[in-house]
Amino acid sequence: MKTKLFIIVGFLYTISLSLTGCGTGENSSQKQPPNIIFLLTDDQRWDAMGAMGNSIIKTPNMDELANNGVLFTNTHVTTSICCCSRASILSGQYVSRHGINGFSTPFSEEAVQETYPLLLKKNGYSIGFIGKYGIGNPAQFPDTLYDYWACDAKHQPNYENEDESGNFIHYTDVVNKRIMDFLDTYGKEESPFCLSVSFKAPHCEDGDPRQFIYAERYKDLYADVEIPLPETADSSFYNFFPEDFRNPVKNGTTFLNEGRKRWKLRFPNEEKYQESVRSYYRLITGVDDVIGNLRQKLEETGQAANTVIIFMGDNGFYLGEHGLAGKWYAHRESVKVPFFICDPRFDDQFRGQKVNDFALNIDVAPTILALAGVDIPEDVQGVNALGLVTKNASERKEFFYEHKVEIPTIPKSEAVISQKYKYINYPELGTPFEELYDLERDPLEKTNLAGNEDYIDVLNEYRQKLATLAEGAK
């Protein structure tokens, strides 16, 4: 196993092409409940994957699974911050309903029983959780409720660790070892399993000037690549925001917007921008290599033909767009994420499909429950995403976005996003501030139409939509 952990990228790429991935499923039984593996990355935006059109990043395993499964090309989160989004993923609910609106708030004892892993456990599944749980304080983690629990007792694990022999090991490789350990046990049992894997990558290392700390073996990857600067990285796009967005005031104290503070760490000049994005990509390629190891292990244990792999990012990530770093606000870079489902039992109706209808993070729980044949609770607000392929699920015309976490450096925001328009409101700024974009004409969200008299009817329509959708999210 140790050799596999430190194998070079190129060899892993070769291995990935030889795996069945989402194959024909000829050796699987449709009557047998599938194993389900849900993979979650931390801060991976929608276009940080080859299958989503990125020609620079190397993600061969993600790409093969996405291209042979169902790839949801228009997936968004309903709140762009890890604790809230993860709670929405587990519960299938908006923050307005599940109430996890801060880092120290856990699920109640009743609510955690309604999360998808515990519902599967009640229906005969062995369940495991690996990596970053991210909801509530560590003392409140539901470790005793899982058959296999390998999460660190902290909000955010460290990238740099020591193994049992005192040797350096990167956290992505720690996650890899835990996956292998789980599959060595539960991959050989007759009962189905559901494994949730939550990577730290490509999240930054908070408080460390290096920010994106990758394993040493990736240091030369992307070193000679020039990454294009975003069109909206110019300072004029940040200065467009009002003063109390750029320097929010809380209880008489003036702060620098958190997104700008982190921009100064990652993107203040061309050289730093290149290094930050390359390192961000290196972390994602590290995750992709683990997915290659996972797929190989499923082949070895004989479970590949009956194991569904689902992949998502917990929120998006600004790479300097709008003069920002981080996430939180409702711009595309912050809220749009990768999402695919690869089921080896898929027939031609699903295999290779690309879905442009809106999918949301709240769809993960009901999709997993539906795959397992488990009833979906009535208070789940998401839908079975595979119904967007069969048209059994109604197409969303628009959806509600909310970010109301109490952080002084992050102004609260809410939005309505449709295929045509995006409307963003900042309800607590001293100066009223709204954004309105025509997404068909302006996908980069460069021209704010909120002050354009020609769009006053659209603005009023979306103000009303926001009020209606916010009420419905409760």
N, C-alpha and C positions, 0 to 999 in steps of 0.2 A: 504493500500500500504506500509506503514511503516513497518508493520510486515513482509511482503514478502521480503523487502529489506534485513532484518537482519536474515533471516531464516538460519538454519544451513545447512552445506554442505550435510550431509547424507540425510536429508529430501528432498533436491532439487534433489538428485540423484534418490530417489524413485519416485518423481513426474515425472522425465524425462522419465522413463521407461513406464509410463502410457499414454504418449502423442502419437498422431498418427504420428508425424514426416512426413517423406515421405511415406504416406500411399497409398492406391489404387486410391485415387482421385475420388471415386465413386460418391461423392456428388458435384463435381466441374464440371463446364461447360468448355469444350475446346474452345468454342466460345468466352467466356468472357476473356478479357485481364487479365493476372495474376497480382497480387500485387508482388512487388519485394523488398526484403530486402537484402542489401549488407552490410556485416559485415567485418570490417577491423581491425586487431590487429596491434600493433606497435612493431616491432622487434621480432615477433614470428617465429622461425625457423621451418623448415619442420617437424622435428622429435619431436617437443614439443606438441604432441597430441597422444592419445592412438591409434587411428585408423591408425596412421603412424608408429606403432610399438613400441612406448614408453610404457614400462610396469610399469613405476613408476608414471607418471603424471596422474591425475584424470580429465578426460574431457568427462564425459558420454554423455553430450548433443551434443558436437561436433562429438563424435564417432558415435552416433546413426544416426545423419543426414548424415554424410559422408558414413556410411556403407549402408544406404538405398537410397542414391542418387548416384551421380557420383563423385568418388574420383580421383583427378588427382595427381598421385604419383610422378610425375617428373616435378614439376612447379618451374619456376625460375623468378626472376625479371631482368629487363634489365639494371637497375641502382640501386645499393643498398644504398640508403639514402632516408629518408622519403619524402622530398619535390619533388624530381625527380620522385620517384616511384608513389607517389600519383597523380602527374600530368599525368603520363603514364596510370594509371588506369582510370582516368576520361576521358582522350582523346583517348586512344587506340593507342598512338604514342610513339616512341622512344624520348629520350631527344633531340637527334640530329634534330628532326623535331619540337617538341612542344616548345623547347627553355627554359624550366623551369630548370635552371641549378644552382640555388642558393635559399636561404631561403627568399630573399626579392623580388623575381621576380614573379609577378602575371600572370595569363592568361590575354591576351588582351580582350577587350570587344567583339571582333568578335570570338576569340578562346573559350571563356567560353560558348558561345551559342552553340558550337559544342561538349561540354562535354555531357556524356550520360544523366545526370539528366535534363538538359535544353532541350535536344532533346525529352525526354519523356514528358516534360511539354508541348511542342508544339503539342504533340499528345494525349493530354487529361489526362495526369497523374498529380496527386498532388505529389509534391516532398518535401522531408525533408532531412536535414543534421544535424547530432548530433555528438558532440565530437570535435576532433581535425581536423581542415581543412588542415592546414599545407602547404598552397601554397600562397606565397606573404605575405606582412605585414597585420596585422589585419584591418587597415583602407581600405585595398583593397579587403577584403573578399566580395564575391558576395551575401551577406545576403539578399538583397532586391529582388533577383531573385527567391528565394525559397518561397514556401508556408509556410514552417515551418523551422526555423533556430534556432538551439540551440548549437552553437559553442562558445567557450570562445575566447575572443578578445586577444589572445596571441598565439605565435608559439607552445608552449608546456604547456598544463594545469598542475596545481599542483595536486598531489594525495590527499593532506590534505586540506579539505574545511569545511566550516560551512553551514548548511542548513538555511532555513528561520527562524528557532527558535534558531539559535546560537549553535546548536549541531554539533559535528564532523560528517562529512560524507566523505567517500572515493570517489575518482573521478569515479571509476567504478560504484558505487552506484548512483552517480549523473547521469551518462549515463543511467542507468537502469530507473530512475525516468522519464527522458526525453523520453525514448522509450515508457513507459506506457502512458505518456501524449499525444504523437503523436498518438498512437493507439486508445486512448480514443476518439480522434476526427476523424482521417482519416480512422481508422479501421471500422467505422460505415457508411461511405459514399458509394454511389453506384459507383462512379468513382474509377478507380484503383489508387494505390499509389506506389511510389518508395521511400523507406527510405534508406539513406546511413548512417551507424553508424560507427564512427571511434573511437576506444578505445585508451586511452593512454597506457594501459597495453599491454605487460609487459615491456615497456620502463623504463629505470632507471629514477630516479629523478636527473637531472643534477645539479651538485654543492652540493648535499647532501651526506655526507659520508655513509648514510644508503643505498643509491643507489636504491634498489628495495623496495619500501614502500607499503606493502600490508595492507589490513584491519585487525584489531586486531583479528577478529574471525578466521582467518586462521593461527594463530601463531603456533599451534601445528601440523598443516598439514605437512607431510613429515619430521617431526622432528626426527623420528627414522630411516629414510631411508638413506642408504649410497649410494651416487651417484657415479658411476664409473668415474675415471679421464680419459679424452680423451687420446688416444694413441699419439696424436701429441702435447700434452701439454708440453713435455720435452723442456728445454731451447734450445736444439740443433736445434729444428725446427724454433725457432725465430732467432737464430744466423746465420742460413742459409741465411737469407736476407742480401743484401749488406749494407754497412755502410750508404749510403745516402738514403736507405729506412728506416732504423732504426732511423736515425738522419737526417731527411731532412733539406736542407738549402734553405732558401728563402730570397732574397735581403740581403745576407750576414749574416743572423741570422740562427743559428742552433737550430732545434726543436727536441723534442722527438716525435717519431711517435705516433699519437693519439691512435692507437690501443694498443700500449704498455703502454701508460700513463693510460688508463682505465683498462688494465690488472692489473696494480699495485694496483688499487682500489678494484678489484673484486676477483682476483685469485692468489694473491702472495704466498699463502700457502694453505695447505690442508683444514684447518679449514675455512678460508675465502671462498675457492672454494665451499665447501659444503653449507655454509650459503647463498652465492649468488645464486647458482642454485636452492636451495630449495625455496628461496624467489621469484625468477623468475617463478618457477612453481606455487607458490601460487597465483601470479597475474593472471596467465593464468586460473587457476581453478576459480578465481573470475569472469573472463569473461564467462567461461562456465556456471556458475550459472545464470548470466544474460540471457544467451541464453535460459536456462530452463524457466526463468520467461517470456521471450518473447514468447516462444512456448505456454505456458499456456495462455497468454493473447490472442494470435491468436485463440485459442480454444474458449475462452470466448466471443470474438467478432464475432465468426462465420467465420473468414477469413482463418483458417488454411488450408482448402482444396483447396484454390486458391492463396496461397502465396508461392512464390519461395524464398528460403533462399540460398544466396551465401556467401561463407566465404573465406577469404584470409589473409595472413600476408603481410605487406608492404615491408618487406625485411627480410633476415635471421639475424643471430646473433652468433658471436663467443662466445663459452663458454670455452675459454682458448686454443682452437685449434690453432696450429701454434704460440703459445705464444701471442695471440692477444685477445682483447675484442672489442666490437662494431661490425662494418660491413665493407662496402666500397669496399673491394677487391673481386676478382672473385672466391675465394675458395667456396666449396660447402656450408660450414656453413653460409656464408654471403649471398649467392644468392638464395638458395633453400628454398621454402616456402610452407605452407599448402594451399590447394585450393580444395573446393568441391562445388557442386551445388546440392541442394535438392529441387526437384519439386514434390509436391504431385500428380501431373498429370502424372508423369512418368509411362510408362509401363515396361515390363520386359526387353526391349531392353536397358534401361538406369538404372533401379533400381539395385543398388548393383554393378555397374560396376567400375572397377579400370583401369585407363588409364595411361600407362607408356610413351606415346608419350610426347614430350616437350609441355607444356603449359606455357604461359608467362603472366606477369601482364598486358601487352597490349591487352590481350584477354578479359579482363573483360568488357570493354565498348561494343565491338561488340556482346558479348554474351548476355548482358542485352538488348541491342537494338533488337536483334533477338528474344529473348523471348517475348518482347513486340510487336513484329510485326512492328518495326520501321526500315526504311531504314538506312543502315550503310553508313556514308560518305565515299567518295572515298579515302580521305587522311588518313583514319584509317589504321594502319599497322598490327593490331592484327586480329585474326580470331574468329568466333563463336566456343568456345571451345567444345560445344556439337557436332560439326561436326567431332571432333576427335573420337567420339564414332561411328557415322554413316558412317565415312570415306568420308563425303562430304568435309572435310577440308584436305588439303594435309599434310602429315606427315612432320614435320621439321627435316631435316637432321642435322642442326646445327643452332645456333643463335648467334647474336652479343651482347656483353656486353660492357658498357661504364660507366666510372666514371671520369668525368672531372671537378668536382666542385672545385672552387678556395679556398681551405683550406690549409694553409701552412703545417699543421701537417699530411696531408693525401696525399701521392703521387698519382698522377693521374694514372689510369690504363684502359686497354681495353682488351677484350678477345673474343675468339671464343670457344664455347662449343658445342661439338657433343656427341653422345652416346658413342663414342670410346675415343676421346681425348679432352683435355682442354688445350688451349694455352693462356697464359696471357703475356701481354707486359706492361711495365712501360715506357712510351715514354719520360718522362722529367727527369729521373734520370741521374745524371752525368755519372754514369757507366752503360752501356747497361745491362739490366737485363730482362730475359724472363723465363717463367715457362712452361713446357710441361709435361702433365701427361697422362698416359694410364689408363683411368678410369675403364676399364674392369678388369685390373689386380691390379689396385691401387686406389680403390674408396676413400681412405682417403687422397689421394694426398700427399704421403710421399716421393716419389722419383721423383725428377725433372730430366727429360730426355733432357732438352734443350741443355745440354753440351755433350750429348752422341752421338758419331759419327754414331752409328747405326740408329739414328733417324733424321739425317740431312735432308732427303727427306721429312719426315713428318713435320719437323719444317718449311721448306721452303714452303710446301703446305699450312700450316696454317697461315703463314705470309701473303701469297697471299689472302687466304680466309678472313683474317681480313681486308685487304685493300678493298676488294670487298664488304663485308658486311657493313663496315663503310660508304661507299659511298651510299649504298642502303638504309641505315637508315635515310638519310637526307630527 
